Amino acid sequence: MPQLYHLPVSPSCRTIRLLLGEKGIEPALFEERAWERREDFLRLNPAGEIPVLVEDDGLVVPGFWPLVEYLDEKYPNPSLLPTEAADRVEARRVADWFATKFAAEVSEPLIYEKVTKRFLSVSSGGGGPEMAVVRAALHNIRYHLDYVCYLMESRTWLAGDEISIADLVAAAHFSCLDYVGDVPWRQYESAKEWYVRIKSRPAFRTLLADHVAGMPPPRAYADLDF
């Protein structure tokens, strides 16, 4: 059984878990607090970053984009990239929008302030959230929800007519923010309908079972119709 070193409320880790789930692979999950910089973990990935996958034959695949490419090459059925070159470009573009732009403007600051700081010592930056940072991220999320609604005006999924890596990356980010109750779904009906569809897929089930110690999710977090 492959081993995945991850954190429950990490968009990059959740993307890989969704990708594995879509391909019918169930890894053994090992929670890794990367900021602790364990020596054994640094031997797996000297960059000290999650996610990291260790295959049964000992192959170590570290890092988000290397893992996305590796899994789609090693386990091509089903592929989460379209067949046509132009469609693949669009899937990668939308995926990168959420992995880079959305991460910087919304998910990274919110997760750090609301989740990660709970586990850090005061000397390492732990403590209560910086509310100015939280407010800025909550303002930014509305722009991105507008963009999801715009995409859904002419598409079945975020990058086209078939589900793709773009949907997995976006859903992973939104699911983390949904865990901390920070997505105003009711004001963005098209985005909510898209999320309900992907949230209902079997690959999503392990994400809905996640639980951060001392920080339970909102009551509707695991509801498929919310």
GROMACS elastic network, one bead per residue, 0.5 to 0.9 nm:
[ bonds ]
;  ai    aj funct       b0    kb
    1    25     6  0.86662   500
    1    26     6  0.75477   500
    1    27     6  0.58746   500
    1    28     6  0.65535   500
    1    55     6  0.72676   500
    1    56     6  0.59264   500
    2    25     6  0.83829   500
    2    26     6  0.76906   500
    2    28     6  0.61919   500
    2    29     6  0.87753   500
    2    53     6  0.68259   500
    2    54     6  0.56749   500
    2    56     6  0.54788   500
    2    57     6  0.88989   500
    3    27     6  0.53345   500
    3    29     6  0.60464   500
    3    30     6  0.71397   500
    3    52     6  0.81611   500
    3    53     6  0.56340   500
    3    54     6  0.50416   500
    3    55     6  0.65185   500
    3    56     6  0.79373   500
    4    13     6  0.86489   500
    4    16     6  0.89124   500
    4    17     6  0.84423   500
    4    27     6  0.61073   500
    4    28     6  0.60946   500
    4    29     6  0.50704   500
    4    30     6  0.60440   500
    4    31     6  0.83618   500
    4    51     6  0.68615   500
    4    52     6  0.57552   500
    4    54     6  0.64583   500
    4    55     6  0.87907   500
    5    13     6  0.82826   500
    5    28     6  0.85905   500
    5    29     6  0.61827   500
    5    31     6  0.58145   500
    5    32     6  0.57319   500
    5    41     6  0.87427   500
    5    50     6  0.65206   500
    5    51     6  0.55637   500
    5    52     6  0.51407   500
    5    53     6  0.63906   500
    5    54     6  0.82650   500
    6     9     6  0.88470   500
    6    10     6  0.75799   500
    6    12     6  0.87721   500
    6    13     6  0.55519   500
    6    14     6  0.82386   500
    6    29     6  0.69756   500
    6    30     6  0.61806   500
    6    31     6  0.50956   500
    6    32     6  0.54671   500
    6    33     6  0.79752   500
    6    34     6  0.86749   500
    6    50     6  0.57339   500
    6    51     6  0.50741   500
    6    52     6  0.70625   500
    6    53     6  0.89017   500
    7    10     6  0.55427   500
    7    11     6  0.89256   500
    7    13     6  0.65256   500
    7    14     6  0.82696   500
    7    30     6  0.80620   500
    7    31     6  0.52559   500
    7    32     6  0.59403   500
    7    33     6  0.68578   500
    7    34     6  0.85634   500
    7    50     6  0.76510   500
    7    51     6  0.79055   500
    8    11     6  0.86212   500
    8    13     6  0.74456   500
    8    14     6  0.72735   500
    8    31     6  0.73192   500
    8   176     6  0.84263   500
    8   207     6  0.77347   500
    8   210     6  0.62626   500
    8   211     6  0.74919   500
    8   212     6  0.71896   500
    9    13     6  0.79649   500
    9    14     6  0.75236   500
    9   111     6  0.75566   500
    9   115     6  0.78959   500
    9   175     6  0.84401   500
    9   176     6  0.53845   500
    9   177     6  0.84997   500
    9   179     6  0.78522   500
    9   210     6  0.82665   500
    9   211     6  0.89305   500
    9   212     6  0.78934   500
   10    13     6  0.52879   500
   10    14     6  0.60470   500
   10    15     6  0.85801   500
   10    50     6  0.87307   500
   10    51     6  0.88684   500
   10   108     6  0.89041   500
   10   111     6  0.79842   500
   10   172     6  0.79616   500
   10   173     6  0.77533   500
   10   176     6  0.67049   500
   11    14     6  0.50137   500
   11    15     6  0.60522   500
   11    16     6  0.87203   500
   11    99     6  0.81644   500
   11   103     6  0.84429   500
   11   107     6  0.79655   500
   11   108     6  0.88122   500
   11   169     6  0.73392   500
   11   170     6  0.85093   500
   11   171     6  0.84762   500
   11   174     6  0.81137   500
   11   175     6  0.79158   500
   11   176     6  0.64135   500
   12    15     6  0.51506   500
   12    16     6  0.65415   500
   12    17     6  0.88181   500
   12    50     6  0.77771   500
   12    51     6  0.68635   500
   12    63     6  0.88266   500
   12    64     6  0.61081   500
   12    99     6  0.76604   500
   12   169     6  0.74852   500
   12   172     6  0.72544   500
   12   173     6  0.78485   500
   13    16     6  0.52412   500
   13    17     6  0.62911   500
   13    18     6  0.86984   500
   13    50     6  0.68724   500
   13    51     6  0.52376   500
   13    52     6  0.85714   500
   13    64     6  0.76230   500
   13   172     6  0.81691   500
   14    18     6  0.60825   500
   14    19     6  0.84517   500
   14    51     6  0.89216   500
   14   168     6  0.84856   500
   14   169     6  0.81346   500
   14   171     6  0.87063   500
   14   172     6  0.52515   500
   14   173     6  0.79285   500
   14   175     6  0.85046   500
   14   176     6  0.83503   500
   14   207     6  0.72762   500
   15    18     6  0.51169   500
   15    19     6  0.60930   500
   15    20     6  0.85787   500
   15    64     6  0.85411   500
   15    68     6  0.85235   500
   15   165     6  0.84635   500
   15   168     6  0.56814   500
   15   169     6  0.53020   500
   15   170     6  0.83450   500
   15   171     6  0.78260   500
   15   172     6  0.52508   500
   15   173     6  0.80906   500
   16    20     6  0.60447   500
   16    21     6  0.84109   500
   16    51     6  0.76773   500
   16    64     6  0.75594   500
   16    67     6  0.73058   500
   16    68     6  0.68781   500
   16    71     6  0.87193   500
   16   168     6  0.84928   500
   16   169     6  0.86369   500
   16   172     6  0.88808   500
   17    20     6  0.50871   500
   17    21     6  0.60250   500
   17    22     6  0.86066   500
   17    25     6  0.89023   500
   17    26     6  0.83260   500
   17    27     6  0.82558   500
   17   203     6  0.78164   500
   17   204     6  0.84691   500
   17   206     6  0.83608   500
   17   207     6  0.81097   500
   18    22     6  0.60989   500
   18    23     6  0.86061   500
   18   168     6  0.64438   500
   18   169     6  0.87045   500
   18   172     6  0.77768   500
   18   203     6  0.54836   500
   18   204     6  0.63698   500
   18   206     6  0.88438   500
   18   207     6  0.82936   500
   19    22     6  0.52006   500
   19    23     6  0.64239   500
   19    24     6  0.87747   500
   19    25     6  0.86830   500
   19    68     6  0.77247   500
   19    71     6  0.77712   500
   19    72     6  0.85211   500
   19    80     6  0.79295   500
   19   165     6  0.77815   500
   19   168     6  0.70703   500
   19   203     6  0.78461   500
   20    23     6  0.51434   500
   20    24     6  0.62610   500
   20    25     6  0.50603   500
   20    26     6  0.67195   500
   20    27     6  0.78409   500
   20    71     6  0.76048   500
   20   203     6  0.78295   500
   21    25     6  0.55322   500
   21    26     6  0.64574   500
   21    27     6  0.89734   500
   21   202     6  0.74797   500
   21   204     6  0.75630   500
   21   206     6  0.88512   500
   22    25     6  0.76464   500
   22    78     6  0.74173   500
   22    80     6  0.85073   500
   22   201     6  0.86176   500
   22   202     6  0.78789   500
   22   203     6  0.55401   500
   22   204     6  0.89033   500
   23    26     6  0.89412   500
   23    71     6  0.86923   500
   23    72     6  0.88713   500
   23    75     6  0.69568   500
   23    76     6  0.81753   500
   23    77     6  0.66359   500
   23    78     6  0.61506   500
   23    79     6  0.81914   500
   23   203     6  0.86608   500
   24   203     6  0.80708   500
   26    29     6  0.89019   500
   27    53     6  0.86954   500
   32    35     6  0.86926   500
   32    36     6  0.84794   500
   32    38     6  0.88331   500
   32    41     6  0.81547   500
   32    50     6  0.75916   500
   32    51     6  0.87319   500
   33    36     6  0.57980   500
   33    37     6  0.76881   500
   33    38     6  0.85639   500
   33    50     6  0.86478   500
   33   119     6  0.89824   500
   34    37     6  0.55009   500
   34    38     6  0.75222   500
   34    41     6  0.81428   500
   34    42     6  0.89622   500
   34    48     6  0.60386   500
   34    49     6  0.59910   500
   34    50     6  0.67418   500
   35    38     6  0.84132   500
   35    48     6  0.77741   500
   35    49     6  0.84488   500
   35   120     6  0.85819   500
   37    40     6  0.85912   500
   37    41     6  0.70310   500
   37    42     6  0.65437   500
   37    48     6  0.62821   500
   37    49     6  0.89761   500
   38    41     6  0.52736   500
   38    42     6  0.61718   500
   38    43     6  0.87715   500
   38    48     6  0.84266   500
   39    42     6  0.50095   500
   39    43     6  0.63424   500
   39    44     6  0.89339   500
   40    43     6  0.52861   500
   40    44     6  0.69051   500
   41    44     6  0.51511   500
   41    45     6  0.63750   500
   41    46     6  0.79066   500
   41    48     6  0.70952   500
   42    47     6  0.70127   500
   42    48     6  0.54131   500
   42    49     6  0.85305   500
   43    46     6  0.58791   500
   43    48     6  0.87327   500
   44    47     6  0.89684   500
   44    48     6  0.83302   500
   44    52     6  0.75918   500
   44    54     6  0.84938   500
   44    60     6  0.66345   500
   44    61     6  0.84722   500
   44    62     6  0.73824   500
   45    48     6  0.54811   500
   45    49     6  0.67868   500
   45    50     6  0.82663   500
   45    52     6  0.72883   500
   45    60     6  0.82517   500
   45    61     6  0.84612   500
   45    62     6  0.58634   500
   45    63     6  0.80260   500
   46    49     6  0.80066   500
   47    50     6  0.89058   500
   47    62     6  0.87320   500
   47    63     6  0.86503   500
   49    52     6  0.77127   500
   49    62     6  0.78345   500
   49    63     6  0.67480   500
   49    64     6  0.89529   500
   50    53     6  0.89883   500
   50    62     6  0.72560   500
   50    63     6  0.62094   500
   50    64     6  0.74661   500
   51    61     6  0.87195   500
   51    62     6  0.64598   500
   51    63     6  0.56778   500
   51    64     6  0.62201   500
   51    67     6  0.81898   500
   52    60     6  0.70939   500
   52    61     6  0.57856   500
   52    63     6  0.60179   500
   52    64     6  0.79678   500
   52    67     6  0.78255   500
   53    59     6  0.81336   500
   53    60     6  0.58612   500
   53    61     6  0.51171   500
   53    62     6  0.63304   500
   53    63     6  0.85767   500
   53    67     6  0.75712   500
   54    57     6  0.80988   500
   54    58     6  0.59650   500
   54    59     6  0.56580   500
   54    61     6  0.63033   500
   54    62     6  0.84369   500
   55    58     6  0.52513   500
   55    59     6  0.51473   500
   55    60     6  0.64895   500
   55    61     6  0.79925   500
   56    59     6  0.73067   500
   61    66     6  0.69567   500
   61    67     6  0.60885   500
   61    70     6  0.78309   500
   62    65     6  0.88212   500
   62    66     6  0.67629   500
   62    67     6  0.66445   500
   63    66     6  0.56402   500
   63    67     6  0.60515   500
   63    68     6  0.87325   500
   64    67     6  0.52387   500
   64    68     6  0.62876   500
   64    69     6  0.88536   500
   65    69     6  0.62205   500
   65    70     6  0.83985   500
   66    69     6  0.53157   500
   66    70     6  0.59381   500
   66    71     6  0.85415   500
   67    71     6  0.59484   500
   67    72     6  0.84697   500
   68    71     6  0.54892   500
   68    72     6  0.63621   500
   68    73     6  0.87095   500
   68   165     6  0.84671   500
   69    72     6  0.53360   500
   69    73     6  0.61504   500
   69    74     6  0.85200   500
   70    73     6  0.51403   500
   70    74     6  0.58385   500
   70    75     6  0.81451   500
   71    74     6  0.51346   500
   71    75     6  0.55488   500
   71    76     6  0.75334   500
   72    75     6  0.53903   500
   72    76     6  0.51187   500
   72    77     6  0.80161   500
   72    78     6  0.82356   500
   72    79     6  0.59781   500
   72    80     6  0.70024   500
   72    81     6  0.80656   500
   73    76     6  0.55178   500
   73    79     6  0.84248   500
   75    78     6  0.75189   500
   75    79     6  0.77349   500
   76    80     6  0.82750   500
   77    80     6  0.85203   500
   78    81     6  0.89035   500
   79    82     6  0.74323   500
   79    83     6  0.88261   500
   79   164     6  0.80206   500
   79   165     6  0.88932   500
   80    91     6  0.89254   500
   80   162     6  0.87456   500
   80   163     6  0.69669   500
   80   165     6  0.52062   500
   80   166     6  0.85387   500
   80   168     6  0.88529   500
   81    84     6  0.88761   500
   81    87     6  0.80655   500
   81    88     6  0.57527   500
   81    91     6  0.68035   500
   81    92     6  0.81723   500
   81   163     6  0.84232   500
   81   164     6  0.55050   500
   81   165     6  0.63161   500
   81   166     6  0.87142   500
   82    85     6  0.76128   500
   82    86     6  0.87139   500
   82    87     6  0.57689   500
   82    88     6  0.52117   500
   82    89     6  0.89193   500
   82    91     6  0.75304   500
   82   160     6  0.87624   500
   82   162     6  0.76089   500
   82   163     6  0.87045   500
   82   164     6  0.70734   500
   83    86     6  0.88039   500
   83    87     6  0.71723   500
   83    88     6  0.69268   500
   84    87     6  0.52873   500
   84    88     6  0.62207   500
   84    89     6  0.87772   500
   85    88     6  0.50500   500
   85    89     6  0.62939   500
   85    90     6  0.87928   500
   86    89     6  0.50937   500
   86    90     6  0.64205   500
   86    91     6  0.87865   500
   87    90     6  0.50670   500
   87    91     6  0.62053   500
   87    92     6  0.86236   500
   87   159     6  0.74897   500
   87   160     6  0.74115   500
   88    91     6  0.50606   500
   88    92     6  0.61487   500
   88    93     6  0.84442   500
   88   159     6  0.86981   500
   88   164     6  0.89636   500
   89    92     6  0.51990   500
   89    93     6  0.60108   500
   89    94     6  0.87065   500
   90    94     6  0.61785   500
   90    95     6  0.84034   500
   90   159     6  0.59408   500
   90   160     6  0.81877   500
   90   166     6  0.85633   500
   91    94     6  0.54074   500
   91    95     6  0.60674   500
   91    96     6  0.85493   500
   91   158     6  0.79027   500
   91   159     6  0.50352   500
   91   160     6  0.78132   500
   91   164     6  0.64653   500
   91   165     6  0.64941   500
   91   166     6  0.52756   500
   91   167     6  0.84976   500
   92    96     6  0.59829   500
   92    97     6  0.85033   500
   92   159     6  0.85464   500
   92   164     6  0.89517   500
   92   165     6  0.73145   500
   92   166     6  0.65521   500
   93    96     6  0.51580   500
   93    97     6  0.61919   500
   93    98     6  0.89864   500
   93   159     6  0.85441   500
   93   166     6  0.78682   500
   94    98     6  0.66657   500
   94    99     6  0.86693   500
   94   158     6  0.73659   500
   94   159     6  0.65890   500
   94   165     6  0.86741   500
   94   166     6  0.54030   500
   94   167     6  0.83601   500
   94   169     6  0.87367   500
   94   170     6  0.83696   500
   95    98     6  0.55267   500
   95    99     6  0.61184   500
   95   100     6  0.84807   500
   95   159     6  0.86180   500
   95   164     6  0.87787   500
   95   165     6  0.63254   500
   95   167     6  0.72922   500
   95   168     6  0.80114   500
   95   169     6  0.57306   500
   95   170     6  0.68517   500
   96   100     6  0.55810   500
   96   101     6  0.74511   500
   96   102     6  0.88348   500
   96   166     6  0.77958   500
   96   169     6  0.82617   500
   97   100     6  0.55383   500
   97   101     6  0.51482   500
   97   102     6  0.62901   500
   97   103     6  0.84429   500
   97   166     6  0.86992   500
   97   170     6  0.86056   500
   98   101     6  0.56577   500
   98   103     6  0.60964   500
   98   104     6  0.88952   500
   98   144     6  0.88722   500
   98   166     6  0.80484   500
   98   169     6  0.65164   500
   98   170     6  0.56185   500
   98   173     6  0.73951   500
   99   102     6  0.63844   500
   99   103     6  0.56099   500
   99   104     6  0.83845   500
   99   169     6  0.65982   500
   99   170     6  0.76583   500
   99   173     6  0.80584   500
  100   103     6  0.51990   500
  100   104     6  0.61194   500
  100   105     6  0.86425   500
  101   104     6  0.52900   500
  101   105     6  0.61483   500
  101   106     6  0.82657   500
  102   105     6  0.52092   500
  102   106     6  0.54707   500
  102   107     6  0.65085   500
  102   108     6  0.83330   500
  102   140     6  0.85565   500
  102   141     6  0.79162   500
  102   144     6  0.72198   500
  102   170     6  0.86669   500
  102   173     6  0.81844   500
  103   106     6  0.55144   500
  103   108     6  0.51618   500
  103   109     6  0.79741   500
  103   173     6  0.76167   500
  104   107     6  0.67732   500
  104   108     6  0.57642   500
  104   109     6  0.71387   500
  105   108     6  0.72447   500
  105   109     6  0.71917   500
  105   136     6  0.82453   500
  105   137     6  0.60509   500
  105   140     6  0.63789   500
  105   141     6  0.78198   500
  106   109     6  0.59779   500
  106   110     6  0.61986   500
  106   111     6  0.85751   500
  106   134     6  0.86682   500
  106   136     6  0.81173   500
  106   138     6  0.69971   500
  106   139     6  0.85931   500
  106   140     6  0.62136   500
  106   141     6  0.59492   500
  106   144     6  0.89327   500
  106   177     6  0.89007   500
  107   110     6  0.52222   500
  107   111     6  0.58418   500
  107   112     6  0.82702   500
  107   137     6  0.75380   500
  107   141     6  0.85757   500
  107   173     6  0.65020   500
  107   174     6  0.80043   500
  107   176     6  0.77695   500
  107   177     6  0.68244   500
  108   111     6  0.53583   500
  108   112     6  0.59710   500
  108   113     6  0.84792   500
  108   137     6  0.89266   500
  109   112     6  0.51850   500
  109   113     6  0.60022   500
  109   114     6  0.83872   500
  109   133     6  0.67571   500
  109   134     6  0.70282   500
  109   137     6  0.67729   500
  110   113     6  0.52408   500
  110   114     6  0.58273   500
  110   115     6  0.78532   500
  110   129     6  0.87635   500
  110   133     6  0.76114   500
  110   134     6  0.58192   500
  110   137     6  0.64627   500
  110   138     6  0.81095   500
  110   177     6  0.76459   500
  110   180     6  0.88846   500
  110   182     6  0.87287   500
  111   114     6  0.52526   500
  111   115     6  0.51865   500
  111   116     6  0.63617   500
  111   117     6  0.86010   500
  111   176     6  0.77107   500
  111   177     6  0.74525   500
  111   180     6  0.83405   500
  112   115     6  0.55944   500
  112   117     6  0.59697   500
  112   118     6  0.88076   500
  112   129     6  0.83330   500
  113   116     6  0.64531   500
  113   117     6  0.57458   500
  113   118     6  0.82168   500
  113   126     6  0.87718   500
  113   127     6  0.86575   500
  113   128     6  0.73877   500
  113   130     6  0.64482   500
  113   131     6  0.83767   500
  113   133     6  0.77972   500
  113   134     6  0.71109   500
  114   117     6  0.66220   500
  114   118     6  0.72543   500
  114   128     6  0.78187   500
  114   129     6  0.58891   500
  114   130     6  0.88770   500
  114   134     6  0.82860   500
  114   180     6  0.76232   500
  115   118     6  0.56358   500
  115   119     6  0.75784   500
  115   129     6  0.88296   500
  115   180     6  0.83222   500
  115   212     6  0.87424   500
  115   215     6  0.83491   500
  116   119     6  0.56558   500
  116   120     6  0.68229   500
  116   126     6  0.78579   500
  117   120     6  0.51260   500
  117   121     6  0.79591   500
  117   122     6  0.87352   500
  117   124     6  0.87261   500
  117   125     6  0.67725   500
  117   127     6  0.57362   500
  117   128     6  0.71102   500
  117   129     6  0.73497   500
  118   121     6  0.82050   500
  118   126     6  0.61160   500
  118   127     6  0.61969   500
  118   128     6  0.74636   500
  118   129     6  0.88398   500
  119   126     6  0.68009   500
  119   127     6  0.85058   500
  120   123     6  0.80000   500
  120   124     6  0.58471   500
  120   125     6  0.63771   500
  120   127     6  0.73849   500
  121   124     6  0.51234   500
  121   125     6  0.64468   500
  121   127     6  0.74679   500
  122   125     6  0.51504   500
  122   127     6  0.60489   500
  123   126     6  0.70298   500
  126   129     6  0.85972   500
  127   130     6  0.89741   500
  128   131     6  0.87117   500
  129   132     6  0.87592   500
  129   133     6  0.80655   500
  129   134     6  0.74100   500
  130   133     6  0.55545   500
  130   134     6  0.64935   500
  130   135     6  0.89054   500
  131   135     6  0.59990   500
  131   136     6  0.85032   500
  132   135     6  0.51858   500
  132   136     6  0.62527   500
  132   137     6  0.87302   500
  133   136     6  0.52194   500
  133   137     6  0.63066   500
  133   138     6  0.86835   500
  134   137     6  0.52226   500
  134   138     6  0.61594   500
  134   139     6  0.86055   500
  135   138     6  0.50891   500
  135   139     6  0.61589   500
  135   140     6  0.86424   500
  136   139     6  0.51001   500
  136   140     6  0.62426   500
  136   141     6  0.88136   500
  137   141     6  0.62185   500
  138   141     6  0.53045   500
  138   142     6  0.71743   500
  138   182     6  0.72497   500
  138   183     6  0.82810   500
  139   142     6  0.59437   500
  139   143     6  0.76190   500
  140   143     6  0.54937   500
  140   144     6  0.68867   500
  140   145     6  0.89972   500
  141   144     6  0.51933   500
  141   145     6  0.62010   500
  141   146     6  0.86204   500
  141   182     6  0.88670   500
  141   183     6  0.76661   500
  141   184     6  0.87951   500
  142   145     6  0.50144   500
  142   146     6  0.61280   500
  142   147     6  0.85937   500
  142   183     6  0.86443   500
  142   184     6  0.80663   500
  142   188     6  0.87205   500
  143   146     6  0.51312   500
  143   147     6  0.64096   500
  143   148     6  0.89375   500
  144   148     6  0.63322   500
  144   149     6  0.86709   500
  145   148     6  0.50194   500
  145   149     6  0.62648   500
  145   150     6  0.85652   500
  145   183     6  0.88970   500
  145   184     6  0.88555   500
  145   185     6  0.85357   500
  145   188     6  0.66712   500
  145   191     6  0.64514   500
  146   149     6  0.50917   500
  146   150     6  0.61714   500
  146   151     6  0.87383   500
  146   188     6  0.72327   500
  146   191     6  0.80461   500
  147   151     6  0.62263   500
  147   152     6  0.86171   500
  147   191     6  0.88250   500
  148   151     6  0.51356   500
  148   152     6  0.62166   500
  148   153     6  0.88305   500
  148   158     6  0.71811   500
  148   188     6  0.88005   500
  148   190     6  0.76222   500
  148   191     6  0.56758   500
  148   194     6  0.86782   500
  149   152     6  0.51088   500
  149   153     6  0.64669   500
  149   188     6  0.69443   500
  149   189     6  0.77426   500
  149   190     6  0.51831   500
  149   191     6  0.52681   500
  149   192     6  0.88381   500
  149   194     6  0.89235   500
  150   153     6  0.53986   500
  150   154     6  0.78229   500
  150   190     6  0.85201   500
  150   191     6  0.89443   500
  151   154     6  0.62135   500
  151   155     6  0.63179   500
  151   156     6  0.88811   500
  151   157     6  0.81314   500
  151   158     6  0.60229   500
  151   159     6  0.77874   500
  151   160     6  0.89025   500
  152   156     6  0.64488   500
  152   157     6  0.67684   500
  152   158     6  0.64745   500
  152   190     6  0.65458   500
  152   191     6  0.74479   500
  152   194     6  0.78284   500
  153   156     6  0.84490   500
  153   190     6  0.80161   500
  154   160     6  0.83654   500
  155   158     6  0.65481   500
  155   159     6  0.71672   500
  155   160     6  0.52618   500
  155   161     6  0.59081   500
  155   162     6  0.89346   500
  156   159     6  0.82109   500
  156   160     6  0.61126   500
  156   162     6  0.69486   500
  156   163     6  0.81624   500
  156   194     6  0.83680   500
  157   160     6  0.52934   500
  157   161     6  0.56586   500
  157   162     6  0.60350   500
  157   163     6  0.56474   500
  157   164     6  0.77769   500
  157   166     6  0.86128   500
  157   167     6  0.69496   500
  157   194     6  0.72699   500
  158   161     6  0.82034   500
  158   162     6  0.85808   500
  158   163     6  0.75867   500
  158   164     6  0.79329   500
  158   166     6  0.64431   500
  158   167     6  0.59094   500
  158   170     6  0.87080   500
  158   194     6  0.83883   500
  159   162     6  0.76526   500
  159   163     6  0.76382   500
  159   164     6  0.69965   500
  159   165     6  0.87364   500
  159   166     6  0.63707   500
  159   167     6  0.75903   500
  160   163     6  0.74414   500
  160   164     6  0.82027   500
  163   166     6  0.77631   500
  163   167     6  0.62951   500
  163   168     6  0.82345   500
  163   198     6  0.87687   500
  164   167     6  0.55506   500
  164   168     6  0.68123   500
  165   168     6  0.50471   500
  165   169     6  0.61610   500
  165   170     6  0.85540   500
  166   169     6  0.53705   500
  166   170     6  0.61985   500
  166   171     6  0.84815   500
  167   170     6  0.52109   500
  167   171     6  0.58449   500
  167   172     6  0.83710   500
  167   195     6  0.89846   500
  167   198     6  0.78015   500
  168   171     6  0.51398   500
  168   172     6  0.59821   500
  168   173     6  0.86602   500
  168   198     6  0.82162   500
  169   172     6  0.52046   500
  169   173     6  0.64469   500
  169   174     6  0.87922   500
  170   173     6  0.52810   500
  170   174     6  0.62270   500
  170   175     6  0.85064   500
  171   174     6  0.50638   500
  171   175     6  0.58059   500
  171   176     6  0.85658   500
  171   195     6  0.68251   500
  171   198     6  0.73433   500
  171   199     6  0.78854   500
  172   175     6  0.51602   500
  172   176     6  0.64462   500
  172   177     6  0.89252   500
  172   207     6  0.89100   500
  173   176     6  0.54202   500
  173   177     6  0.66401   500
  173   178     6  0.86813   500
  174   177     6  0.51278   500
  174   178     6  0.59264   500
  174   179     6  0.85772   500
  174   182     6  0.89177   500
  174   183     6  0.73424   500
  174   195     6  0.84404   500
  175   179     6  0.61661   500
  175   180     6  0.89069   500
  175   183     6  0.89396   500
  175   195     6  0.89039   500
  175   199     6  0.86301   500
  175   207     6  0.81165   500
  175   208     6  0.86463   500
  175   221     6  0.85329   500
  176   179     6  0.51073   500
  176   180     6  0.69097   500
  176   181     6  0.88542   500
  177   180     6  0.52777   500
  177   181     6  0.62014   500
  177   182     6  0.53629   500
  177   183     6  0.62777   500
  178   182     6  0.57380   500
  178   183     6  0.56866   500
  178   217     6  0.80107   500
  178   218     6  0.80283   500
  178   221     6  0.65327   500
  179   182     6  0.77532   500
  179   208     6  0.88814   500
  179   216     6  0.80692   500
  179   218     6  0.66117   500
  179   221     6  0.62115   500
  180   183     6  0.85357   500
  180   215     6  0.84277   500
  180   216     6  0.84423   500
  180   217     6  0.60947   500
  180   218     6  0.70395   500
  180   221     6  0.89245   500
  181   184     6  0.83512   500
  181   217     6  0.72927   500
  181   218     6  0.61007   500
  181   221     6  0.79763   500
  183   186     6  0.87672   500
  184   187     6  0.60464   500
  184   188     6  0.72925   500
  185   188     6  0.53455   500
  185   189     6  0.67204   500
  185   191     6  0.72062   500
  185   192     6  0.54868   500
  186   189     6  0.60574   500
  186   192     6  0.72615   500
  187   192     6  0.87255   500
  188   191     6  0.54918   500
  188   192     6  0.61919   500
  188   193     6  0.88000   500
  189   193     6  0.61450   500
  189   194     6  0.86652   500
  190   193     6  0.51327   500
  190   194     6  0.63243   500
  190   195     6  0.86661   500
  191   194     6  0.51735   500
  191   195     6  0.62065   500
  191   196     6  0.86525   500
  192   195     6  0.50073   500
  192   196     6  0.60609   500
  192   197     6  0.86495   500
  193   196     6  0.51220   500
  193   197     6  0.63765   500
  193   198     6  0.88954   500
  194   197     6  0.53053   500
  194   198     6  0.65176   500
  194   199     6  0.85352   500
  195   198     6  0.52534   500
  195   199     6  0.57459   500
  195   200     6  0.83962   500
  196   200     6  0.60859   500
  196   201     6  0.89846   500
  196   224     6  0.62866   500
  196   225     6  0.67230   500
  196   226     6  0.80622   500
  197   200     6  0.53116   500
  197   201     6  0.69734   500
  197   224     6  0.85090   500
  198   201     6  0.54245   500
  198   202     6  0.89614   500
  198   203     6  0.88406   500
  198   204     6  0.75391   500
  199   202     6  0.82265   500
  199   203     6  0.84299   500
  199   204     6  0.57434   500
  199   205     6  0.80450   500
  199   208     6  0.86393   500
  199   222     6  0.88623   500
  199   223     6  0.89753   500
  199   224     6  0.65111   500
  200   203     6  0.84200   500
  200   204     6  0.68339   500
  200   205     6  0.80217   500
  200   224     6  0.58970   500
  200   225     6  0.87241   500
  201   204     6  0.56399   500
  201   205     6  0.74968   500
  202   205     6  0.56055   500
  202   206     6  0.85152   500
  203   206     6  0.70953   500
  203   207     6  0.81959   500
  204   207     6  0.54335   500
  204   208     6  0.65486   500
  205   208     6  0.52216   500
  205   209     6  0.65593   500
  205   222     6  0.86153   500
  206   209     6  0.51263   500
  206   210     6  0.66805   500
  207   210     6  0.53475   500
  207   211     6  0.89796   500
  207   222     6  0.87510   500
  208   211     6  0.84540   500
  208   221     6  0.71469   500
  208   222     6  0.51239   500
  208   223     6  0.85483   500
  209   222     6  0.74519   500
  210   217     6  0.87578   500
  211   214     6  0.86306   500
  211   215     6  0.73422   500
  211   216     6  0.61338   500
  211   217     6  0.72367   500
  212   215     6  0.52719   500
  212   216     6  0.62977   500
  212   217     6  0.81248   500
  213   216     6  0.72508   500
  216   219     6  0.86129   500
  217   220     6  0.80872   500
  217   221     6  0.61016   500
  217   222     6  0.84966   500
  218   221     6  0.53437   500
  218   222     6  0.84695   500
  219   222     6  0.74220   500
  219   223     6  0.80255   500
  220   223     6  0.50808   500
  220   224     6  0.83537   500
  220   225     6  0.85096   500
  220   226     6  0.60894   500
  221   224     6  0.83116   500
  221   226     6  0.80208   500
  222   225     6  0.89156   500
  222   226     6  0.86504   500
  223   226     6  0.56757   500
